Structures are given as C-alpha cells and as structure tokens.
Amino acid sequence: MKKILFIVLLLTTAVFAKVNVAATYPYLGEIVKRVGGDHVRVTVLASPKYDPHFVVPKPSLLGKLSRADMLVINGAGLEIGWLPPLIKSANNGKINPGSRGFTDASQVIDLINKPTAVSRAYGDIHPQGNPHFNTDPHNIVPIAMLVAHKLEKIDPAHASDYESRLQHFIDHWNTFVQSFDAKMKPCRGMKVVQYHQLYNYFLARYGIVSMGTIEPLPGISPSSKHTLKLIGMMRREDIKTILQDPYHEKKTARFIADKTGAHIVVLPHDVGAVPGTDTLEKFYLSYAERLCR
C-alpha cells in the first residue's frame, strides 16, 4: 500500500511540477509566459534598464541557471559577453548549448547586417548578423513556435496545452500586428539617425531609412569629428528625427538636435525599458505612438 501511495505521489508531483525557464531578456520571458501559462515558472536574467550587450554576471544568476529546466536566449552573439561563463559555472547539463533545454531564438530568424569581414577595426560587430531582431513584431511568432516546440519536448504531459496556447497566441498576435502595421504607414519613407544599429529590423520592416548612426562604429563612442560630419549630413538631407535608446548617453543626441533642429525620439529596446511598455503589445505600440505622431 505504501509503495502504491509513493508511486501516486511521484506521478502527482510530475504532473503539477512547473518547468523552470530562464530567459535572458524580458521580451523572451513574456513569450514563454504566453505559451507556457501555468505550466512554467519564468525567470528573466537581464534588466531592461541596461545595455543588453553588457549584463553584470551576478552570483545570484548562477542559482537561477542551476535550477533551470530550459534556457531561452536571444542569440546571434548578443549574450556572448556575459552568458557563457555563467552557463559553465552553473554546471547544469539541461541548459548547455546543444541540449534539449537550450533554446536560441536567433535560429528561427533571418538575420540581417551580416558582416563581410570580422575585425576590431570595424568596431564591436556581431559575426552572425544584427542581434536586435526583437524590434520587429513580425519576428515574435516564429520565436513563440520555437518555445512551444521546446516545451512540448521537455514537458510532454502538457504538450496539448502548449499547442493550444500557442495557436491562441498566434491568432491574437496576427490581429495585433495587422493593426500595428496600419499605425506605422504614416512613417514610411521617413529618414532618421539612430545612436546604435539597434532598430534596423524595425526600420526595414516599415520602410524607414536609417541615414547614419551617432556611433562612428558599433560599440565605439562618438567622436567630435564624426559628430560634426553627421550634423552636416543631417542638414543637407533635412533629417529631423534622432532615435535614441534608453541606455546610451544622451548628451551627444541633444547636441546634434540643437544644431540641426531635429527632435529626439526615445524608443525602448525591450519590454519594460521605459515606463508604460511592460507588455509585448505596449512595447511595440510605443514605437508607433512616439514615432508616427
């Protein structure tokens, strides 16, 4: 009798146990929650308040990774500066690269801006391509499909639930994106300057032209020479919009705006990066509201 009760207890525990998912960035955590529902417990490793390239590898993150059944990363080199040592130190075979629980979102994205040559002379470039694909809302569905597929393999007992939640999310997201695309139409053809090549996927999707960056090269602080050259180009091209992310310094953008009459538009790089963007929908709507007004 005790043996039977023990087996029942084990089976009950297995059915009701949640899948511990660690996501490197907030937008990924939101996708996992939408697809996983009550079957997952999600921990986000990086704060949206800081540069996603440079996350402080705090000891507290080790505990979160060591307990994870699944790890979802952005990929394309965005986490290369901080995540690999943490994965190694966590010593958790479930989430090692190549394992069943390791999920790289970039694998389902058609990456752009792939460099023809890799050298420090070109700045802090990403050999695989631009990793900031989350700025395009059309990239959310393939990531959600990948997450659902992984969850079904890790937790087959709830596979039908994951599939059902995925389909519901896809239907909802397609409706949302259709509405969002309509909101972005007035911005088509706009010329902008951005601080970092952060919004390239978004700009390409909606026909907005990036004419230059405040950084002379990716990851390189703006110089006086480059700034003056940029000001001259903006005057000639009559560019009146500067896209500024929340985490880079803002003094240079303000100086350029003062010299050109341009206005600065702060766009979040992730869910929760600025007030009022704590959901996927609000994150993207802030782009239309701030840029296409």
N, C-alpha and C positions, 0 to 999 in steps of 0.2 A: 504493500500500500504506500509506504514512504517513497519507494522508488518511482511509483506512478505519479505521485504528487510532485516529486522533484522534476520529472520529465515535463509535466504540465507547466510547472513554474518556469522552466527553461524556455519552453515554447511560447509562453505568455510574454516573457521578458523580450524574446526575439521579435515578437510581433509589435510590441509597443515601444521598443527602443528607437530613439531618433538617430538619424545619420548625422554625425558631426561633420559639418562642412566649413572649411576655412577658405575665405575668398580674399584675394589680395587687395581689391578695391571695392568701394561702396556699390558701384553700378552692378558689379558681378554678384555681390551679396543680394541685391534686390532681385536680380533674375533668378537666383537659386530659391529665394523665398517664394516667388511667384509660382515656380514649377514644383517645388518640394512641399510647400504648405506645412501642415502639422507634422510631417514625417521627417523634417530636417531641423537641425539647430545650427544656425549660421553665425560665424564669427568673421568680422572684417578686420584685416590686419593693418591696413593703411588708413590714415585720417585724410579726409578730402580737403583739409585746410592747408596741406603742404604739397610740395613738388612730388609727383608720383615717381619720379626717377630716383629720388633720394629719401628713402624711408629709414629711420633710425632702427636698427635691428635690436630692439629691446629684449631683455631676457624673458619678459612676460610672453613674448610671441612664441618662444620655444615650447612653452606649455601648451599653447593653443594648437601648435602644429603636431606636437607629440600625441595629442588626443584625437586628431582629425582622422576621419574615415575617407575624406575626399578633400582635395585641394584644387581650387579653380583659380587660374592665373590669367592675366591679360596676354602675356607672351610677347613675341616679337622684340624681345630684349628690354622691355620696359622695367622689369624687375631685376635685371641682371646685376645691378649694383648692390642689392641688399638681400635678395631671397635665397640664392644658392647656399650661402653659409648657414642660414637658419635651417634649411631642409636637412643639410648634412648633420648639424648638431642635434636636431630633433630625433634623429635615428628612428624614423617611423617608415617602415617599408611600404605601408599602404599608400603613401603620397609621393614616393620617389618618382622622378621623371621616368615614364615608360610603364609605370604600374597602373593597375585598374582604377585607382582613385585619383590619378593625376590628370587634370583637365586643362588644356591650353586653348583658350578661346581664339587665339590668332590662327589656329589651324583650319578654321572654317571661314576665314576672311580673305578676300582678295586684296592683299597688301599693296599699297602704292608707295611712290618715292623710294624705290629700291636703288641704292647707290651703285654706280658702275665701278667704283673703286672705293676701297676702305683704307683710310689713312687719318691720323690725327690732324693732318693738315686741313681736313675738311670739317673739323670740329667733332662734336660728340654725336656721331651719326649711328644709326641702327642698321647693321648689315642686312637684316631681313626685310627692312622696309619701315615705313612710318607706323609706330605702335598705337597712335591715338585714334583708332577706328571707332571708339565708342561715341565720338561726336556726331556720327551719322546714325539716326534712329533706324534706318533700314538694316543695320548690322545686328540689331538685337535679336531678331527671330532665329537666325542660324545659331547664335550662341545659346539661346534657350533650348533649341533642339539638341545641341550637343550635351548640355547639362542634363536634360531629361534622359537621354540615352545612357549617360554615365550612372545616373541614379538608379535606373532600371537594372543595371548590371550589379551594382553594389547592394541594392535592396530589392531583389526580385519579388518579394512578397507583396510589395506595393506598386508593382510595375504598371498595373492598370490605372491606378490613381495618378501616377506621374504622367501617363499618356493623356488622361482626361484633362488634367490641369494644364498640360502643355497646349492641347488643342484649344482650350478656353482662352489661354493667354494669347495664342496666335491670332484667334478671331478678334479679340479685343485690341491687340496691337496693330493689326492691319487697319482697323477702323480708325484708330488714333493717328497712325501715320498718314492715312489718306487726308484727314483733316489738317494735320500739321503741314503736309506738302502744300496745301492750298494757302495756308497762312504765310508760307515762305515765298510765294510767287512774286510779291512786290519787290523782293530783294534781288531778283535775277538780274545779272549784269552789273551789279554794284562792284566797285573797286575798293579794296581795303588793304591795310597794312596790319600785320599781326606781330606780336612780340616774338613768339616761337612758332614753329610749324606745327601748331597744336590743333588747328581747326581744318586742316586740309581735306579730310574726308567730308566734313560738313559743307565746306565751301564748294568742293567739286560736285557734290550731290545737287546743290541748289543754284548752280551757275553763278557763284560769286567769285570774283577774281582776286587772288592774293598777289599784290604787286611788289611785296617785299616784306622783310622782317626787321624788327628793331635789333635783334641779334645779328651780327655780321655773319656768324656761322652757328650751327646748333650748339647750345651749351656755352657759347662764348659771350661774355658781357659786351654791351655796346661800347664802341669807341667814339671819340669826338668826330673823327674823320668820317666814319660810317654814318653817324647820326646826321651830320651836315649834308652828306650825299643823299640820304633818304629824304631829308626835308626838301632839297632841290627837286627830286623826282616827284614828290607829292604835290609840290606847287605846279609843276609842268603838267601833271596828269589830273590835277584838280581832285585829289583824293581827300575825302573829308571824314573817313572813318578809320579809327585805330582799334583793333581788337586786342584787349588786354586780359590776360588770365589773372586769377586771384593771387597767385603765389610769387610771381616775379616782381622785381622792384617796379614802381610806378612813376618814379621821378623822370625817367627818360621820355616816357609816353606823354607826360604832362608838358615837358619842354617842347617836344615836337608839335603837340597840339597847339601850343601857344604861338608857335612860329608859322603854322600852316592854316589855322582856323578849323582844324579837324576836331571831331568830338571823340572821346574815348568811350568805348563800349566794353564793359567787363562781362565776359562770358565764363560761366563755370566750366571746369574741365571734368567734373564728376558730380554725381548725386551728392547734395549737401555741401558743396564747395562755397556757395553763397546762400544767404537766407532765402527761404521760400523755394528751395529746389530739393526737398527731401524725398521725392519720389521720382521714378523714371519719367513720368509724364510731365511733372513740373520742371524737371531738369531741361528737357527739350523745349517746352513751351517758353522758358525764359529766353531762349535763343531768338525765337520769333518776336517775342514781346520787346526785347531790348534792341534788336537789330532792324526789324521791319516796321518800325513805328512811323 
